[in-house]
């Protein structure tokens, strides 16, 4: 009796799993993103929901491996219940024609192997465990495989229930009916599949997507694509419909261009005014510019969020620069009396440095230096060292002050070395003097520029 039941089970399973012909589609699953107004957009393959956006690829032709247009629309415009139901139906249909049968055969083979093991197992408890494991695998399979061939799975479950009941009775247990533990039908209502879109429907969906898009660049790309499709397929499209669609898209393109020009002018004007106010340290003026930009954006319908956000970031950078400049000027105003006193004390020294420039240039350029000129440079540089050492600079000017002292020392050395070169006629020593003079001139120019900048109110670069 036991062997007969096992053999019958294997035979029944083989009949239930007879291969069914299936034509696997080569293209991706066509999903639908249903909108709240009842219309839908075709998604070539899976769509992605990221935060408050939905991103997917829309086919723009009915060919195999069609060209695609990336679509990005607000998630709150989507009927998600219907979209998800349709996706489940489409995925199940796709599974049926591609992978379903091979997975079902694999399931059957696994159950068949289990029943075959029963025929060669003598331990009643082990035989029962094998069949119960096979039944558990079979019962769980439909839920994770789109309920593929659920009727056949139910037949196999009924057969296994009888086998389990017989095995329990043979093992001395009570006989009961396991068929009550049945595979449930899918709880989610099925959304009927729609046929692939016609050329007219494809263009209409592109028009709808362009109207939903919040990105000007994406919208313009889709609009250009619609016009290109109308040009290419105009002869095969309904004439009145094509004319009306072209007029709609052309009007939208013109409106977009007007809005684009308005935003460009508004942003260019705002940034230019913010830069001017930042140079004045006008914090409140830039704040008013930010507020006005936001108001103007609202008046224009908030059509360019990315451009406006970038412009606001640029204005806030100018606002930050103005605040820093304002603080620097406030600080300078407190320090101005000390700095001006230092500038007054340094007037004599800076005058001497100016008078040394010409003879130092002669030394640097090996243009000829008289003994009198060299002596004057050496004498004045020595005097500068004494004057500068006696002056206590404010904190801001300490580095520049030290640079001037170094410049005076270099100038004195340049004069001495040039005199030695003149006595000896040694050109290499003359070049050493030129290097020292060049260093002195460079340090003088750098330090004088820094000191003068400290004596003036701070400015933006």
Secondary structure, 3 states (H helix, E strand, C coil): CHHHHHHHHHHHHHHHCCCCCCCCCCCCCEEEEEECCCCEEEEECCCEEECCEEEEEEECCCCCCCCEEEEEEEHHHECHHHHHHHHHHHHHHHHHHHCHHHHHHHHHHHHHHHHHHHHCCCCHHHHHHHHHHHHHHHHHHHHHCCCCCHHHHHHHHHHHHHHHHHHHHHCCCCCCCCCCCCCCCCCCCCCCCCCCCCHHHHHHHHHHHHHHCCCHHHHHHHHHHHHHHHHHHHHHCCHHHHHHHHHHHHHHHHHHHHHHHHHHHHHHHHHHHHHHHHHHCCHHHHHHHHHHHHHHHHHCCCCCHHHHHHHHHHHHHHHHHHHHHHHHHHHHHHHHHHHHHHHHHCHHHHHHHHHHHHHHHHHHHCCCCCHHHHHHHHHHHHHHHHHHHHCCCCHHHHHHHHHHHHHHHHHHHHHHHHHHHHHHCCHHHHHHHHHHHHHHHHHHHHHHHHHHHHCCCCCCC
